[in-house]
Amino acid sequence: MRPITPDDPEYPRHLLERPNPPSVLWVDGGPLRSSANVRAVAIVGPREPSTLALDFTASLAERIARRQTIVVSGGAYGIDSAAHRGACRAGTTWVVLPCGLDVESV
């Protein structure tokens, strides 16, 4: 994990246009792409979906990732995890954590 702050060239510029942008983004993996050239789709859903919904989500995320689009989701069980699994088969996925790294799971 490495921190990215607003003065870092990798920091997504569009976040600076928001009220109270994050002062630090913690990133693991390769460099962030320029936010001006990034296409992204967020996929979120319930933690206890049907098997059909899980399969559909993974397939959809894989098709989206194959089109050079980043799949963004939370880190929860269920639909969020299925989205990451599908995207990992074909491209890039970003997880957005709702808390800091020092918080234990509940």
ABEGO torsion letter per residue (X at the ends): XBBBBAABAABBAAAAABBGBBABBBBBEBBBBBAAABBBBBBBBBABBBAAAAAAAAAAAAAAAAAGBBBBBBABBEAAAAAAAAAAAABBBBBBBABBAABBBX
